[in-house]
Amino acid sequence: MAHHNQAKNEDHGTTKSYIVGFIISIILTIIPLVMVLNHMMTNTALVVVSMVMAIAQFLVQLFFFMHIREGEGPKYNVMALILGVVVVFTIVAGSMWIMTFNSMVH
């Protein structure tokens, strides 16, 4: 019983890793916010920076809080994540494609 509880606790991160992840997430939120509020770049550049920061924050969330590399089957976690990314990309790209052709009709 004690071994089972110990193995369960090892799957969770340390307080230090949670704090580091939280600080990185806050920084990755503040950077695009400040850039947008101060109009520091062109609109296209601001969108690109915001998207890059969102992707970086997604990765921070996965590794620091959701422990994607840890657990009994980390390879299955990564495979499920890749499948999810493919599905989301397909939906977003398909929606953008449909909206592009919809705007050409009018």
ZIRA-V49966 format. One record per residue. N is the residue number from 0. RES is the residue in one small letter. SS is DSSP state (~ for helix, > for strand, _ for the rest). BURIAL is b if it has 24 or more other ideal C-beta (glycine too) atoms within 12 Angstrom, else e. D_LAST is the distance of its C-alpha to the last C-alpha in Angstrom with 2 decimals. Layout:
n=N res=RES ss=SS burial=BURIAL d_last=D_LAST
n=N res=RES ss=SS burial=BURIAL d_last=D_LAST
//
This chain:
n=0 res=m ss=_ burial=e d_last=67.71
n=1 res=a ss=~ burial=e d_last=67.95
n=2 res=h ss=~ burial=e d_last=66.51
n=3 res=h ss=~ burial=e d_last=63.48
n=4 res=n ss=~ burial=e d_last=62.75
n=5 res=q ss=~ burial=e d_last=63.27
n=6 res=a ss=~ burial=e d_last=60.82
n=7 res=k ss=~ burial=e d_last=58.22
n=8 res=n ss=~ burial=e d_last=58.65
n=9 res=e ss=~ burial=e d_last=58.25
n=10 res=d ss=_ burial=e d_last=54.65
n=11 res=h ss=_ burial=e d_last=53.68
n=12 res=g ss=_ burial=e d_last=53.30
n=13 res=t ss=_ burial=e d_last=55.73
n=14 res=t ss=~ burial=e d_last=55.34
n=15 res=k ss=~ burial=e d_last=55.08
n=16 res=s ss=~ burial=e d_last=52.12
n=17 res=y ss=~ burial=e d_last=50.32
n=18 res=i ss=~ burial=e d_last=50.96
n=19 res=v ss=~ burial=e d_last=49.83
n=20 res=g ss=~ burial=b d_last=46.61
n=21 res=f ss=~ burial=e d_last=46.03
n=22 res=i ss=~ burial=e d_last=46.66
n=23 res=i ss=~ burial=b d_last=44.36
n=24 res=s ss=~ burial=b d_last=41.59
n=25 res=i ss=~ burial=e d_last=42.13
n=26 res=i ss=~ burial=e d_last=42.05
n=27 res=l ss=~ burial=b d_last=38.84
n=28 res=t ss=~ burial=e d_last=37.28
n=29 res=i ss=~ burial=e d_last=38.72
n=30 res=i ss=~ burial=b d_last=37.73
n=31 res=p ss=~ burial=b d_last=33.92
n=32 res=l ss=~ burial=e d_last=34.44
n=33 res=v ss=~ burial=e d_last=36.59
n=34 res=m ss=~ burial=e d_last=34.34
n=35 res=v ss=~ burial=e d_last=31.26
n=36 res=l ss=~ burial=e d_last=33.30
n=37 res=n ss=_ burial=e d_last=34.87
n=38 res=h ss=_ burial=e d_last=31.78
n=39 res=m ss=_ burial=e d_last=33.91
n=40 res=m ss=_ burial=e d_last=31.22
n=41 res=t ss=_ burial=e d_last=27.72
n=42 res=n ss=~ burial=e d_last=24.91
n=43 res=t ss=~ burial=e d_last=24.36
n=44 res=a ss=~ burial=e d_last=28.12
n=45 res=l ss=~ burial=e d_last=28.42
n=46 res=v ss=~ burial=e d_last=25.94
n=47 res=v ss=~ burial=e d_last=27.92
n=48 res=v ss=~ burial=e d_last=31.21
n=49 res=s ss=~ burial=b d_last=30.18
n=50 res=m ss=~ burial=e d_last=29.14
n=51 res=v ss=~ burial=e d_last=32.39
n=52 res=m ss=~ burial=b d_last=34.43
n=53 res=a ss=~ burial=e d_last=32.80
n=54 res=i ss=~ burial=e d_last=33.70
n=55 res=a ss=~ burial=e d_last=37.17
n=56 res=q ss=~ burial=b d_last=37.63
n=57 res=f ss=~ burial=e d_last=36.63
n=58 res=l ss=~ burial=e d_last=39.35
n=59 res=v ss=~ burial=b d_last=41.85
n=60 res=q ss=~ burial=e d_last=41.26
n=61 res=l ss=~ burial=b d_last=41.82
n=62 res=f ss=~ burial=b d_last=45.00
n=63 res=f ss=~ burial=b d_last=46.64
n=64 res=f ss=~ burial=e d_last=45.83
n=65 res=m ss=_ burial=b d_last=44.83
n=66 res=h ss=_ burial=e d_last=47.45
n=67 res=i ss=_ burial=b d_last=45.38
n=68 res=r ss=_ burial=e d_last=48.25
n=69 res=e ss=_ burial=b d_last=50.95
n=70 res=g ss=_ burial=e d_last=52.11
n=71 res=e ss=_ burial=e d_last=53.39
n=72 res=g ss=_ burial=e d_last=50.50
n=73 res=p ss=~ burial=e d_last=48.59
n=74 res=k ss=~ burial=e d_last=47.38
n=75 res=y ss=~ burial=e d_last=45.73
n=76 res=n ss=~ burial=e d_last=44.13
n=77 res=v ss=~ burial=e d_last=42.60
n=78 res=m ss=~ burial=e d_last=41.46
n=79 res=a ss=~ burial=e d_last=39.82
n=80 res=l ss=~ burial=e d_last=38.15
n=81 res=i ss=~ burial=e d_last=36.79
n=82 res=l ss=~ burial=e d_last=35.46
n=83 res=g ss=~ burial=e d_last=33.79
n=84 res=v ss=~ burial=e d_last=32.20
n=85 res=v ss=~ burial=e d_last=30.91
n=86 res=v ss=~ burial=e d_last=29.41
n=87 res=v ss=~ burial=e d_last=27.77
n=88 res=f ss=~ burial=e d_last=26.47
n=89 res=t ss=~ burial=e d_last=25.05
n=90 res=i ss=~ burial=e d_last=23.28
n=91 res=v ss=~ burial=e d_last=21.89
n=92 res=a ss=~ burial=e d_last=20.90
n=93 res=g ss=~ burial=e d_last=19.33
n=94 res=s ss=~ burial=e d_last=17.34
n=95 res=m ss=~ burial=e d_last=16.15
n=96 res=w ss=~ burial=e d_last=15.32
n=97 res=i ss=~ burial=e d_last=13.30
n=98 res=m ss=~ burial=e d_last=11.40
n=99 res=t ss=~ burial=e d_last=10.85
n=100 res=f ss=~ burial=e d_last=9.40
n=101 res=n ss=~ burial=e d_last=7.27
n=102 res=s ss=~ burial=e d_last=5.76
n=103 res=m ss=~ burial=e d_last=5.57
n=104 res=v ss=~ burial=e d_last=3.80
n=105 res=h ss=_ burial=e d_last=0.00
//
